[in-house]
Amino acid sequence: MDFPISGTHINPIALVVTGFFIGVLGGFFGVGGSFLAGPALFFFGVPMNFVVGTDLAHIVGKSISAAREHSKLGNIDFKLGLLMMAGTIPGVEAGAQGIEYFKRHANVNQVVAFAFIGVLISVAAFMAWESLRTLQLSRRQRLSKSNAIGAERSGRRDVSALASVAKRIHVFELAPMIGLPKSGIKQVSLWTILAVAFIGGLFSGFLGGGAGYIRMPALVYLLGVPTHIAVGTDLFEVIVSGGYGAITHAFKGNVDILIALVMHTGGVIGAQLGASLTNYFRGPRIRLAFVPLPLAGAALILYTLMTGRHVG
């Protein structure tokens, strides 16, 4: 099937299957799936600027579906999500402007591709280290008859090897201070929330997707949000970052809406399935299961660059 906007030819069945698979992963891990959607589109021959814009357009509907499911499960902190919007939108625009700069002054395919690889490998390595440490800590606490595992299962708080990081950040009292009862956080600086949101938006605007691979770990490790709440809240936030990102990239000529619509047909179904699966896993295991996926995305981008299958 020809997609004249981006000048590519892609089998629509491959796009539907890709959308479904990414939808399942996005609904389960609380991310838009850009860690695989972007590399897959690049592999199919879509230029990187279109990869970024089209991925943003594709994830919006899928994220709405997954967020609705998480809302039914009580996994969304709407107060936190709404506050983060003030930082997300400027971050997305800054990232989109970065794409425009490299379109004019450099090979945008290579710049974004190598940035993508670096980010994905870093995120995977960090989450692997933290999740394994957390599971070891949980086993030790279980042997000592600690009640931390019970707190984890009740959803109040994850047992995290980096719990002390979130505690230090909560001590940072720069007004205004915000309470987040849904996430079990007594108070945290609004500026910390905005900083996390801006960084997530920046990655979203520059690399595409909702940047959940940045925002979801940040919610868990920096703000101390329980994993299940972080998953649902991130998907709610992806609707904002993806929606604004799709609009601003569309005005800049970086969106192939036909590709997005074809992927969306499989993504919506997959997202609801993935969201339902989160109830059967504990936080650390969700994070550990996430680790191979960014590495797979990085490998796919690297393969595409080395074989020259991308559009120059």
Buried (B, 14 or more C-beta within 10 A) or exposed (E): EEBEBBEBEBEBEBBBBBBBBBBBBBBBBBBBBBBBBBBBBBBBBBBBBBBBBBBBBBBBBBBBBBBBBBBEBEBBBEBBBEBBBEBBBBBBBBBBEBBBEBBEEEEBBBBBBEBBBEBBBBBBEBBBEBBBBBBEBBEEBEEEEBEBBEBBEEBEBBBBBBBEBBEEBBEEEEEEBBEBEBBBBEEBBBBBBBBBBBBBBBBBBBBBBBBBBBBBBBBBBBBBBBBBBBBBBBBBBBBBBBBBBBBBBBEBEBBBBBBBBBBBBBBBBBBBBBBBEBEEBBBBBBBBBBBEBBBBBBBBBBEBBEEEEBBE
